[in-house]
Amino acid sequence: MGFVDLHVHSNASDGTFSPSQVVELAKNAGLDAFALTDHDTTAGVPEALEKGRDLNIEVIPGIEVSSSFDGTEIHILGLFVNSDDPVLAAMLEKMRISRDRRNEKMLENLAADGISFTKEELCGDNPDTIITRAHIAHALVAKGICSGMDQAFKKYLQYGGHYCPQKEHLSPEEVVKTLISNGAFVALAHPFQYKFGDKKTEELIAHMADLGMKGLEVYHSSNNKLERMKLQEMAVRHHLLPTGGSDFHGGNKPDISIGTGRGGLRVSSLLLEDIKRERAKQEL
């Protein structure tokens, strides 16, 4: 039995390795396959697919889309996305415009207190990256303004705080509808990270299942054994297939390794086979 990692980030969003480097890491980790699921972008997918062909490892084109539920940000995974889909591109462009406005305001607020950055300081090795709060946090640390990423987020980058405007979100209905029309397999990412508690977490899962979601991220670096068991039970109750991934970000989450998370995560390739069978049924 082989292993996969269905939740991985590159420097196309807030990871620190290029898509090609991520493919190399996945290959070196002995994975059968992995999904590149950058935040709100598929920009890294073509490079990853090409490198995957070169190294003979399956690369699943994916995305992790931001949305909200009852005022809290949630993340929705799409696996096997068609990155050439104009409807998906239009949704992501709408998100980009909103994100650029928020980033501009955030940087203005920081500059008013004497904290400014060059584009190179924010973008690092990828000038085309999607700039996120993680990029700004990294720049704050690099300038010595903050001692670490946690301090940067807590002091400067809390949504709705003095520096960081509240984030605008697309509805789960719009995100799921767009991903389904794209042909993607839709799953809710890391359900217990939203701190809803068991009852409300299941309400979210039920709502997403009603919208047409087919998967649930049961296996994740942040889940303990009890949480995995609860999510397994919720997946069964709502007729969802389990998915799993490390949520690898490279240096921005240095304690998480591709394929193994914080050391104990192993996602069976059988989960990926189940997802492929479900997609094949939907295409009939």
BAFI-3210 file (N, C-alpha, C; in Angstrom, 3 decimals, decimal comma, padded with zeros to 6 digits):
// residues 284
n [1|2|3|4|5|6|7|8|9|10|11|12|13|14|15|16|17|18|19|20|21|22|23|24|25|26|27|28|29|30|31|32|33|34|35|36|37|38|39|40|41|42|43|44|45|46|47|48|49|50|51|52|53|54|55|56|57|58|59|60|61|62|63|64|65|66|67|68|69|70|71|72|73|74|75|76|77|78|79|80|81|82|83|84|85|86|87|88|89|90|91|92|93|94|95|96|97|98|99|100|101|102|103|104|105|106|107|108|109|110|111|112|113|114|115|116|117|118|119|120|121|122|123|124|125|126|127|128|129|130|131|132|133|134|135|136|137|138|139|140|141|142|143|144|145|146|147|148|149|150|151|152|153|154|155|156|157|158|159|160|161|162|163|164|165|166|167|168|169|170|171|172|173|174|175|176|177|178|179|180|181|182|183|184|185|186|187|188|189|190|191|192|193|194|195|196|197|198|199|200|201|202|203|204|205|206|207|208|209|210|211|212|213|214|215|216|217|218|219|220|221|222|223|224|225|226|227|228|229|230|231|232|233|234|235|236|237|238|239|240|241|242|243|244|245|246|247|248|249|250|251|252|253|254|255|256|257|258|259|260|261|262|263|264|265|266|267|268|269|270|271|272|273|274|275|276|277|278|279|280|281|282|283|284]
n.u [000,844|000,540|001,221|-000,271|-000,582|-002,909|-003,139|-001,397|000,890|002,432|004,846|003,237|001,122|001,006|003,111|006,630|008,233|008,887|006,515|007,783|009,833|008,291|007,178|009,497|010,119|007,908|008,297|010,762|009,888|008,650|006,027|003,057|001,374|000,380|-001,562|-001,601|-002,632|-003,037|-003,807|-006,651|-005,809|-004,690|-002,283|000,193|-000,148|000,340|003,215|003,790|002,514|004,018|006,574|005,932|005,417|007,994|009,324|007,900|005,687|002,428|000,625|-001,932|-004,095|-005,169|-006,959|-007,393|-010,000|-011,081|-013,807|-016,811|-018,554|-021,207|-019,959|-017,303|-014,147|-013,756|-012,262|-012,285|-011,635|-010,728|-010,266|-008,631|-009,078|-010,013|-007,893|-008,108|-010,651|-012,991|-015,045|-014,266|-011,912|-012,967|-014,234|-011,999|-010,627|-012,323|-011,972|-009,282|-009,217|-010,587|-008,824|-006,504|-007,322|-007,653|-005,034|-003,690|-004,809|-004,003|-001,196|-000,988|-001,882|000,114|002,316|001,680|002,447|005,113|006,144|007,217|007,417|009,307|008,395|009,878|010,578|008,143|007,280|009,315|010,933|009,165|007,737|005,159|003,494|000,579|-000,123|-000,350|-001,445|000,548|002,838|003,292|003,648|006,003|007,747|007,711|009,005|011,487|012,478|013,001|011,079|009,193|009,429|008,730|006,529|004,074|003,870|003,776|001,315|-000,467|-000,001|-000,101|-001,708|-004,336|-007,563|-009,808|-008,538|-006,388|-004,577|-005,250|-007,793|-011,179|-011,819|-013,289|-015,625|-016,525|-019,622|-020,254|-022,024|-021,625|-018,913|-018,847|-020,668|-019,311|-016,953|-017,981|-019,222|-016,948|-015,923|-014,487|-013,563|-015,038|-014,197|-014,326|-011,895|-009,762|-011,781|-011,985|-010,374|-011,744|-012,848|-015,489|-016,710|-018,202|-020,964|-021,686|-019,732|-020,553|-022,968|-022,032|-020,738|-022,938|-024,413|-022,635|-022,551|-025,177|-025,024|-023,661|-021,099|-018,626|-016,592|-014,530|-012,046|-010,577|-008,141|-005,484|-002,778|-003,306|-005,170|-006,026|-006,123|-008,709|-010,216|-009,927|-011,354|-013,942|-014,443|-014,342|-016,678|-018,591|-018,227|-019,202|-021,885|-022,815|-022,400|-019,915|-016,708|-013,599|-010,785|-007,312|-004,445|-001,253|-001,103|001,101|003,446|006,056|008,710|007,021|005,402|007,178|007,202|005,745|005,869|005,961|003,733|003,936|003,141|003,157|004,671|003,261|001,354|-000,131|-001,429|-003,419|-003,098|-005,344|-007,509|-007,394|-007,923|-010,591|-011,765|-011,281|-012,878|-015,405|-015,528|-015,526|-018,011|-019,690|-019,283|-020,561]
n.v [-001,204|002,188|005,728|009,021|012,610|014,934|017,666|020,318|023,065|025,602|028,148|029,570|030,424|030,701|029,049|028,102|026,853|026,340|025,191|023,120|022,339|021,384|019,120|017,580|017,185|015,661|013,382|012,505|011,885|009,542|009,345|008,249|009,973|013,450|016,348|019,584|022,323|025,238|028,420|029,889|030,008|028,587|028,839|027,590|025,056|024,167|024,103|022,246|019,926|019,431|018,952|016,734|014,827|014,580|013,412|011,167|010,993|011,161|014,089|015,891|018,254|020,953|023,061|025,392|027,010|030,050|030,725|031,408|030,638|031,317|033,708|032,986|032,249|029,674|026,855|025,424|022,570|021,742|019,058|017,666|019,805|021,737|023,833|025,529|026,431|028,879|029,859|029,210|030,717|033,301|033,516|033,334|035,604|037,609|037,206|037,838|040,597|041,611|040,746|042,169|044,792|044,649|044,012|046,316|048,265|047,243|047,455|050,199|050,959|049,875|051,306|053,850|053,737|053,646|051,313|049,698|047,924|046,512|045,237|042,968|042,117|041,215|039,301|037,441|034,730|034,452|036,519|036,561|035,564|034,877|037,297|036,971|037,136|035,697|036,245|038,910|038,631|037,101|038,993|040,919|039,522|039,080|041,674|042,081|043,142|041,590|038,706|036,213|034,245|033,794|035,921|038,039|037,636|037,828|040,425|042,219|041,274|040,388|039,731|042,405|043,940|046,721|047,049|045,212|044,841|043,553|040,440|039,872|037,472|034,869|033,108|029,782|028,463|029,606|028,962|026,109|025,432|026,467|024,922|022,319|022,527|022,839|020,317|019,356|017,465|017,977|018,982|019,569|021,388|020,681|020,504|020,898|023,039|025,379|025,851|025,400|023,597|020,343|020,039|022,283|022,048|019,728|020,664|022,471|020,645|019,117|021,074|021,701|019,230|019,098|021,012|019,695|018,794|016,216|015,144|014,898|016,262|014,199|013,308|015,095|017,334|018,783|017,354|015,389|012,001|011,495|013,487|012,684|010,277|011,239|012,729|010,719|009,339|011,354|011,652|009,213|009,387|011,447|010,565|010,947|010,908|010,162|012,358|013,361|015,195|016,857|019,632|021,067|023,724|024,398|026,469|028,238|026,792|025,160|022,861|020,954|018,324|017,256|014,724|013,415|015,166|016,314|014,234|011,873|011,433|009,565|009,058|006,893|005,597|004,362|005,949|007,916|006,360|005,703|008,221|008,706|006,719|007,627|010,033|009,024|007,753|009,968|011,087|009,457]
n.w [000,000|-000,899|-000,274|-000,044|-000,375|000,020|000,308|-000,140|-000,310|-002,363|-003,391|-005,044|-003,631|-000,272|000,460|000,731|-001,103|-004,584|-007,112|-008,612|-006,863|-004,762|-005,948|-006,227|-003,513|-002,733|-004,294|-003,246|-000,722|-001,115|-001,952|-003,648|-004,951|-004,972|-004,071|-005,330|-003,716|-003,652|-002,093|-003,270|-005,928|-009,035|-010,159|-009,875|-010,855|-013,660|-013,820|-011,792|-012,772|-015,078|-013,978|-012,458|-014,442|-015,449|-013,274|-012,819|-010,986|-009,690|-010,005|-008,636|-009,789|-007,897|-005,497|-002,797|-001,550|-000,155|002,016|003,925|006,974|008,948|009,719|010,139|008,737|006,385|004,675|001,482|-000,305|-003,624|-005,667|-008,518|-010,285|-013,152|-014,468|-016,572|-016,802|-017,576|-015,914|-013,302|-013,342|-013,468|-010,969|-009,273|-010,070|-009,172|-006,448|-006,275|-006,830|-004,596|-002,588|-003,286|-002,788|-000,006|000,814|-000,046|001,628|004,107|003,939|003,696|006,243|007,863|006,883|007,740|010,340|010,084|008,991|006,265|003,095|000,385|-002,876|-003,420|-000,856|000,049|-001,850|-002,207|-003,755|-005,827|-007,951|-008,894|-006,999|-004,945|-002,722|000,689|004,160|005,377|003,870|004,541|007,283|007,284|006,191|008,207|010,244|009,012|008,913|011,527|013,128|014,317|016,425|015,563|013,427|014,704|016,546|014,739|013,433|015,616|016,643|014,471|012,338|012,684|011,540|011,088|012,911|013,927|011,804|009,812|007,566|007,735|006,195|003,013|001,857|-000,453|-000,764|000,598|-001,080|-003,658|-004,080|-003,932|-005,966|-008,212|-008,205|-008,502|-011,029|-012,464|-012,430|-010,336|-007,404|-004,363|-001,088|002,454|004,138|006,927|009,316|012,148|012,726|012,759|015,164|016,062|017,734|018,379|017,643|016,021|014,078|012,804|011,815|009,896|008,167|007,338|005,990|003,894|002,607|001,709|-000,254|-002,185|-001,765|-001,648|-000,130|002,888|004,912|006,779|007,734|008,884|009,623|011,944|013,372|016,203|017,520|018,561|017,291|014,623|014,712|015,302|012,984|011,069|011,731|011,234|008,494|007,559|008,403|006,783|004,278|002,974|001,381|002,927|003,011|003,008|004,177|004,575|004,737|004,000|004,021|003,683|004,795|006,116|007,764|009,526|011,079|009,808|007,591|004,180|003,293|005,798|007,757|011,016|011,756|012,382|010,446|007,898|004,825|003,167|-000,128|-000,976|-000,330|-002,278|-004,514|-004,022|-004,290|-006,987|-008,114|-007,326|-008,759|-011,337|-011,403|-011,231|-013,680|-015,436]
ca.u [000,000|001,288|000,709|-000,495|-000,777|-003,914|-003,274|-000,014|000,997|003,698|004,983|002,190|000,353|001,771|004,205|007,950|008,913|008,244|005,800|008,735|010,501|007,317|007,115|010,711|009,976|006,932|008,970|011,761|009,170|008,130|004,582|002,531|000,716|000,033|-002,393|-001,185|-003,885|-002,705|-004,939|-007,352|-005,106|-004,160|-001,156|001,324|-000,508|001,052|004,605|003,803|002,166|005,160|007,623|005,451|005,660|009,440|009,770|007,016|004,846|001,128|000,292|-003,356|-004,342|-006,151|-007,062|-008,047|-010,724|-011,585|-015,225|-017,135|-019,760|-021,619|-018,999|-015,962|-013,522|-013,553|-011,523|-012,914|-010,689|-011,154|-009,257|-008,823|-009,665|-009,630|-007,375|-008,419|-012,083|-013,208|-015,932|-013,384|-011,006|-013,713|-014,407|-010,710|-010,301|-013,110|-011,298|-007,994|-009,483|-010,896|-007,596|-005,582|-007,815|-007,357|-003,586|-003,310|-005,199|-003,163|000,132|-001,138|-001,982|001,447|003,195|001,346|003,208|006,529|006,550|006,979|008,102|009,430|007,720|010,766|010,484|006,871|007,071|010,379|011,457|008,113|007,090|003,755|002,781|-000,584|000,331|-001,243|-000,945|001,791|003,946|003,545|004,214|007,391|008,518|007,845|010,039|012,768|012,935|013,275|009,994|008,568|010,347|008,287|005,285|002,939|003,792|003,363|-000,130|-001,215|000,177|-000,348|-002,441|-005,652|-008,636|-010,634|-007,698|-005,991|-003,839|-005,760|-009,245|-011,937|-011,755|-014,532|-015,649|-017,597|-020,442|-020,006|-022,864|-020,956|-017,663|-019,125|-021,286|-018,272|-016,047|-018,695|-019,370|-015,595|-015,590|-013,619|-014,057|-015,080|-014,079|-014,089|-010,565|-009,509|-013,019|-011,888|-009,589|-012,620|-013,186|-016,940|-017,270|-018,685|-022,308|-021,694|-018,905|-021,393|-023,924|-021,307|-020,535|-024,242|-024,738|-021,780|-023,006|-026,410|-024,643|-023,082|-019,759|-018,516|-015,468|-014,242|-010,644|-010,537|-006,743|-004,820|-001,706|-003,800|-006,149|-005,578|-006,795|-010,138|-010,819|-010,012|-012,465|-015,192|-014,627|-014,682|-018,094|-019,371|-018,152|-020,133|-023,264|-023,207|-022,094|-018,773|-015,464|-012,514|-009,553|-006,293|-003,221|-000,390|-001,180|002,506|003,719|007,489|009,232|005,988|004,956|008,363|007,012|004,921|006,583|005,094|003,482|003,872|002,655|004,023|005,385|002,422|000,313|000,079|-002,706|-003,368|-003,462|-006,682|-008,454|-007,383|-008,624|-012,029|-012,157|-011,294|-014,074|-016,563|-015,545|-015,909|-019,462|-020,344|-019,129|-021,401]
ca.v [000,000|003,417|006,877|010,246|013,830|015,626|019,063|020,802|024,431|026,054|029,601|030,231|031,131|031,031|028,133|028,693|026,119|026,434|023,958|022,070|021,865|020,588|017,814|016,855|016,771|014,567|012,207|012,050|011,342|008,229|009,390|007,841|011,131|014,538|017,397|020,964|022,995|026,587|029,248|030,771|030,104|027,376|029,315|026,674|023,721|023,723|023,759|021,014|018,807|019,152|018,329|015,407|013,932|014,341|012,568|009,995|010,995|011,733|015,391|016,166|019,696|021,269|024,429|025,580|028,266|030,667|031,056|031,648|030,018|031,991|034,742|032,441|031,794|028,237|026,555|024,370|021,956|021,174|018,152|017,408|020,990|022,145|025,189|026,334|026,723|030,329|030,179|029,210|031,863|034,518|033,541|033,626|036,991|038,407|037,090|038,554|042,034|041,874|040,549|043,275|045,964|044,447|044,119|047,720|048,959|046,743|048,033|051,625|051,085|049,618|052,416|055,004|053,579|053,583|049,965|049,556|046,796|046,469|044,081|041,810|041,658|040,521|038,197|036,455|034,206|034,352|037,824|036,380|034,871|035,477|037,840|036,666|037,626|034,978|036,970|040,112|038,153|036,713|040,226|041,524|038,765|039,318|043,016|042,118|043,821|040,532|037,613|035,005|034,368|033,882|037,286|038,906|037,488|038,308|041,860|043,069|040,710|039,866|040,312|043,347|044,695|048,071|047,040|044,244|044,930|042,310|039,784|039,592|036,077|034,319|032,159|028,372|028,076|029,992|028,220|024,704|025,375|026,693|023,776|021,170|022,749|022,670|018,892|019,039|016,754|019,031|018,509|020,593|021,268|020,742|021,013|021,293|024,263|026,551|025,990|025,480|022,567|019,177|020,204|023,239|021,474|018,809|021,487|022,942|019,515|018,783|022,138|021,532|018,030|019,471|021,801|018,804|018,353|014,757|014,690|015,523|016,054|013,486|013,155|016,395|017,498|019,387|016,498|014,316|010,728|011,628|014,290|011,825|009,343|011,994|013,083|009,478|009,079|012,361|011,335|008,101|009,872|012,356|009,895|011,642|010,159|010,818|012,766|013,667|015,827|017,451|021,101|021,466|025,089|024,672|027,213|028,968|025,858|024,295|021,598|020,060|017,757|016,710|013,283|012,906|016,182|016,518|012,992|010,683|011,394|008,760|008,995|005,751|005,825|003,810|007,070|008,540|005,457|005,871|009,505|008,529|005,935|008,505|010,960|008,264|007,554|011,245|011,405|008,564]
ca.w [000,000|-000,981|000,475|-000,798|000,414|-000,782|000,762|-000,189|-000,824|-002,949|-003,325|-005,826|-002,601|000,931|000,731|000,492|-002,171|-005,891|-007,466|-008,998|-005,646|-004,013|-006,617|-005,848|-002,119|-002,697|-004,856|-002,275|000,434|-001,482|-002,171|-004,951|-005,551|-004,056|-004,669|-005,111|-003,346|-003,204|-001,690|-004,198|-007,204|-009,669|-010,961|-009,793|-011,352|-014,872|-013,507|-011,008|-013,650|-015,954|-013,170|-012,091|-015,579|-015,522|-012,162|-012,745|-009,795|-010,024|-009,420|-008,760|-009,779|-006,864|-005,000|-001,504|-001,746|001,068|002,084|005,328|007,523|010,186|010,056|010,340|007,504|006,176|003,456|000,693|-001,230|-004,895|-006,231|-009,946|-010,905|-014,502|-014,264|-017,755|-016,773|-017,471|-014,791|-012,130|-013,467|-013,140|-009,516|-008,651|-010,359|-008,230|-005,156|-006,354|-006,725|-003,188|-001,805|-003,576|-002,043|001,412|000,993|-000,191|002,851|005,192|003,784|004,028|007,697|008,416|006,490|008,589|011,579|009,762|008,576|004,829|002,466|-001,068|-003,464|-003,271|000,531|000,216|-002,798|-002,147|-005,016|-006,840|-008,095|-009,277|-005,932|-004,301|-001,443|001,799|005,448|005,686|003,246|005,346|008,545|007,022|006,017|009,534|010,951|008,336|009,284|012,958|013,832|015,124|016,723|014,880|012,672|015,629|017,053|013,637|013,235|016,787|016,879|013,316|011,205|013,038|010,740|011,827|013,835|013,518|010,543|008,829|007,383|007,715|004,886|002,312|001,422|-001,262|-000,016|000,281|-002,217|-004,900|-004,232|-004,227|-007,291|-009,218|-008,230|-009,059|-012,471|-012,994|-012,451|-009,208|-006,228|-003,343|000,295|003,470|004,734|008,382|009,933|013,550|012,887|012,846|016,587|016,194|018,598|017,631|017,090|014,917|013,018|012,032|011,072|008,719|007,271|006,756|005,028|002,722|001,913|001,008|-001,426|-003,178|-001,382|-001,603|000,677|004,184|005,279|008,059|008,149|008,741|010,614|013,183|014,034|017,082|017,269|018,845|016,222|013,435|014,917|015,159|011,578|010,368|011,981|010,521|007,071|007,311|008,571|005,705|003,005|002,402|001,328|003,674|002,350|004,007|003,714|005,599|004,744|003,920|003,576|003,710|005,929|006,854|008,801|009,484|011,807|008,990|006,445|003,153|003,405|007,174|008,682|012,187|012,021|012,498|009,417|006,692|004,111|002,258|-001,529|-001,191|-000,284|-003,599|-005,438|-003,773|-004,881|-008,441|-008,459|-007,169|-009,892|-012,533|-011,327|-011,506|-015,092|-016,246]
c.u [000,873|000,614|000,635|-000,578|-001,675|-004,156|-001,871|000,008|002,388|003,792|004,118|001,183|001,264|002,750|005,540|008,752|008,154|007,462|006,734|009,448|009,558|007,192|008,333|010,628|009,008|007,536|009,969|011,125|008,540|006,631|004,224|001,943|000,581|-000,816|-001,818|-002,450|-003,587|-003,963|-005,422|-006,619|-004,719|-002,893|000,024|001,082|000,254|002,496|004,693|003,488|003,340|006,278|007,210|005,653|007,142|009,903|008,898|006,308|003,540|000,913|-001,183|-003,558|-005,455|-006,128|-007,688|-008,673|-011,267|-013,068|-015,523|-018,429|-020,056|-020,553|-017,574|-015,402|-013,392|-012,819|-012,111|-011,910|-011,395|-010,020|-009,640|-009,516|-009,166|-009,192|-007,629|-009,878|-012,319|-014,121|-015,135|-012,463|-011,706|-013,930|-013,099|-010,275|-011,065|-012,468|-009,989|-008,199|-009,766|-009,640|-006,620|-006,008|-007,460|-005,857|-003,122|-003,635|-004,317|-001,775|000,108|-001,160|-000,625|002,390|002,932|002,057|004,692|007,041|006,206|007,846|008,248|008,663|008,557|010,696|009,193|006,780|008,148|010,838|010,426|007,379|005,610|002,929|001,523|-000,131|-000,737|-000,692|000,366|002,999|004,314|004,152|005,686|008,273|008,715|008,932|011,415|013,342|013,270|012,210|009,257|009,556|009,976|006,952|004,079|002,771|003,310|001,856|-000,902|-001,148|-000,306|-001,417|-003,744|-006,715|-009,512|-009,857|-007,308|-005,362|-004,530|-007,280|-009,902|-011,939|-013,146|-014,486|-016,774|-018,369|-020,026|-020,813|-022,178|-019,694|-017,937|-019,734|-020,242|-017,349|-016,723|-018,850|-018,030|-015,225|-014,721|-014,350|-013,925|-015,053|-013,858|-012,733|-010,621|-010,694|-012,880|-011,021|-010,462|-013,156|-014,692|-017,494|-017,926|-020,006|-022,305|-020,808|-019,739|-022,479|-023,283|-021,153|-021,843|-024,638|-023,931|-022,179|-024,286|-026,111|-024,020|-021,658|-019,729|-017,424|-015,295|-012,800|-010,565|-009,119|-005,991|-003,809|-002,204|-004,736|-005,484|-006,417|-008,298|-010,839|-010,934|-011,189|-013,808|-015,468|-014,938|-016,173|-018,982|-019,372|-019,126|-021,572|-023,731|-022,772|-020,975|-017,546|-014,382|-011,357|-008,527|-005,070|-002,509|-000,651|000,237|002,633|005,211|007,874|008,205|005,278|006,041|008,214|006,194|005,712|005,596|004,958|003,297|003,397|003,642|004,669|004,531|001,366|000,736|-001,282|-002,608|-003,778|-004,834|-007,745|-008,539|-008,101|-010,136|-012,540|-012,237|-012,513|-015,333|-016,657|-015,973|-017,414|-020,198|-020,301|-019,991|-022,724]
c.v [001,246|004,544|008,107|011,423|014,746|017,068|019,650|022,192|024,717|027,570|030,329|030,901|031,357|029,947|028,796|027,960|026,295|025,153|022,816|021,490|021,007|019,196|016,973|016,350|015,603|013,273|011,633|011,450|009,983|008,198|008,879|009,032|012,223|015,546|018,756|021,792|024,390|027,397|030,127|030,974|028,719|027,705|028,345|025,319|023,325|023,316|022,446|019,798|018,427|018,456|016,931|014,399|013,589|013,336|011,325|009,887|011,691|013,039|015,662|017,677|020,034|022,731|024,388|026,972|028,765|030,977|031,372|030,946|030,686|032,981|034,281|031,943|030,271|028,040|025,311|023,865|021,514|020,335|017,818|018,594|021,143|023,595|026,096|026,766|028,228|030,728|030,201|030,420|033,164|034,642|033,925|035,067|037,927|038,371|037,867|040,051|042,413|041,766|041,696|044,543|045,847|044,590|045,570|048,505|048,535|047,378|049,537|051,826|050,856|050,782|053,654|054,944|053,333|052,219|049,794|048,448|047,047|045,245|042,819|041,241|040,873|039,256|037,129|036,036|034,162|035,683|037,738|035,710|035,618|035,974|037,609|037,293|036,945|035,672|038,204|039,723|037,794|037,959|040,953|040,830|039,064|040,693|043,134|042,831|042,849|039,392|036,327|035,238|034,533|035,299|038,249|038,838|038,101|039,823|042,723|042,560|040,015|040,547|041,221|044,162|046,047|048,080|046,241|044,344|043,553|041,742|039,586|038,162|035,815|033,315|030,728|027,919|028,396|029,172|026,775|024,560|025,517|025,491|022,542|021,324|022,593|021,197|018,456|018,202|017,708|018,423|019,695|020,346|021,415|021,268|021,485|022,537|025,495|026,774|026,148|024,589|021,482|019,442|021,125|022,770|020,536|019,560|022,024|021,815|019,130|019,799|021,965|020,297|018,306|020,267|020,945|018,374|016,841|014,247|015,470|015,212|015,500|013,466|014,451|016,539|018,027|018,480|015,498|013,064|010,827|012,417|013,487|010,865|010,041|012,319|011,853|009,173|010,076|012,091|010,215|008,602|010,713|011,850|010,615|010,740|010,889|011,192|013,076|014,307|016,549|018,934|021,682|022,876|025,393|025,439|027,999|028,099|024,795|022,975|020,585|019,628|017,195|015,197|012,772|013,939|016,448|015,212|011,750|010,540|010,509|008,566|007,920|006,156|005,247|004,910|007,759|007,666|005,565|007,166|009,386|007,730|006,789|009,480|010,258|008,024|008,833|011,597|010,535|009,224]
c.w [000,000|-000,196|-000,416|000,176|-000,417|-000,336|000,920|-000,829|-001,366|-002,823|-004,356|-004,891|-001,404|001,368|000,407|-000,577|-003,483|-006,176|-007,853|-007,787|-004,804|-004,625|-006,236|-004,415|-001,992|-003,227|-003,859|-001,030|000,133|-001,716|-003,562|-005,701|-004,497|-004,822|-004,320|-004,920|-002,808|-002,936|-002,844|-005,519|-007,711|-010,466|-010,955|-010,431|-012,614|-014,611|-012,749|-011,874|-014,548|-015,179|-012,739|-013,208|-015,684|-014,472|-011,964|-011,394|-010,164|-009,256|-009,688|-008,728|-008,794|-006,482|-003,612|-001,516|-000,409|000,942|003,546|005,689|008,855|010,670|010,276|009,011|007,507|004,858|002,784|-000,337|-002,505|-005,450|-007,668|-010,624|-012,342|-014,428|-015,462|-017,808|-016,616|-016,315|-013,494|-012,165|-013,086|-011,634|-008,826|-008,908|-009,428|-006,841|-005,152|-006,177|-005,270|-002,325|-002,026|-002,844|-000,567|001,681|000,916|001,070|004,030|005,134|004,062|005,544|008,365|008,112|007,335|009,928|011,313|009,346|007,102|004,258|000,970|-001,579|-003,281|-001,852|000,768|-000,620|-002,738|-003,530|-006,135|-006,970|-008,446|-008,182|-005,515|-002,933|-000,385|003,079|005,820|005,068|004,073|006,692|008,379|006,877|007,347|010,351|010,355|008,683|010,765|013,766|014,744|015,308|016,003|014,205|013,601|016,158|015,965|013,419|014,398|016,928|015,715|012,348|011,572|012,176|011,601|012,849|013,247|012,129|009,443|008,701|007,404|006,296|004,312|001,772|000,429|-000,420|-000,334|-000,928|-003,545|-005,139|-004,638|-005,618|-008,393|-009,335|-008,825|-010,571|-013,184|-013,156|-011,294|-008,164|-005,051|-001,947|001,223|004,120|006,253|009,204|011,371|013,771|013,058|014,261|016,815|017,309|017,762|016,925|015,876|013,763|012,161|011,261|009,788|007,702|006,581|005,693|003,743|001,915|001,129|-000,261|-002,525|-002,905|-001,214|-000,668|001,957|004,559|006,702|008,617|007,836|009,869|011,950|013,963|014,978|016,819|017,487|017,755|014,937|013,544|014,736|013,691|010,731|010,519|011,247|009,021|006,713|007,377|007,389|004,328|002,240|002,395|002,124|002,758|003,432|003,402|004,830|005,799|004,769|003,350|003,514|004,960|006,707|007,888|008,934|010,217|011,013|007,760|005,439|003,342|004,817|008,189|009,796|012,639|012,003|011,427|008,255|006,041|003,040|000,844|-001,849|-001,131|-001,636|-004,615|-005,263|-004,404|-006,399|-008,882|-008,354|-008,338|-011,171|-012,563|-011,701|-012,988|-015,991|-016,617]
res [m|g|f|v|d|l|h|v|h|s|n|a|s|d|g|t|f|s|p|s|q|v|v|e|l|a|k|n|a|g|l|d|a|f|a|l|t|d|h|d|t|t|a|g|v|p|e|a|l|e|k|g|r|d|l|n|i|e|v|i|p|g|i|e|v|s|s|s|f|d|g|t|e|i|h|i|l|g|l|f|v|n|s|d|d|p|v|l|a|a|m|l|e|k|m|r|i|s|r|d|r|r|n|e|k|m|l|e|n|l|a|a|d|g|i|s|f|t|k|e|e|l|c|g|d|n|p|d|t|i|i|t|r|a|h|i|a|h|a|l|v|a|k|g|i|c|s|g|m|d|q|a|f|k|k|y|l|q|y|g|g|h|y|c|p|q|k|e|h|l|s|p|e|e|v|v|k|t|l|i|s|n|g|a|f|v|a|l|a|h|p|f|q|y|k|f|g|d|k|k|t|e|e|l|i|a|h|m|a|d|l|g|m|k|g|l|e|v|y|h|s|s|n|n|k|l|e|r|m|k|l|q|e|m|a|v|r|h|h|l|l|p|t|g|g|s|d|f|h|g|g|n|k|p|d|i|s|i|g|t|g|r|g|g|l|r|v|s|s|l|l|l|e|d|i|k|r|e|r|a|k|q|e|l]
***
